[in-house]
């Protein structure tokens, strides 16, 4: 969770969900064991289940915002305070 908050913080407190999925995979926060044809969907599902939903529902550190066709993950005020304190 802390590494995910760090990625969002380093992106200026807001990151596109697609970019977050790529960064999370690079940082080995999520592991995707899927075939090539549904790799992208599996990566988003893993990101949602393991990172985004706990940060939204359990901790309230981020919120997901839809702008056009894109989804953005944005730190809440609580998330910013947690990032300052924990990172």
Secondary structure, 3 states (H helix, E strand, C coil): CHHHHHHHHHCCCEEEHHHHHHHHHHCCCCCCCCCHHHHHHHHHHHHHHHHHHHHHHHCCCEEEEEECCEEEEEECHHHHHHHHHHC
